[in-house]
Amino acid sequence: MNSEGGVALDLAQAGWRKPRRSQANGNCVEVADGFPGIVPVRDSKNPDAALVLPMETWNAFVAHLKD
């Protein structure tokens, strides 16, 4: 567990990927696959910090972007 009482998630070996439409300037959102029920997300400019979202939240976010 981490100091906030949540479960610590080791993302050191995560396979991060950028969207197919990402720009060459390096300003990208990256996601890591392979974590059941959650989606780790990070800013490519700050790879040491990640936001971990429930899959339902990520799916709603992506659906909103597509609208």
Secondary structure, DSSP 8 states (H G I E B T S, - for coil): --TTSS-----TT--EE--TT--TTS--EEEE---TTEEEEEETTEEEEEEEEEHHHHHHHHHHHH-
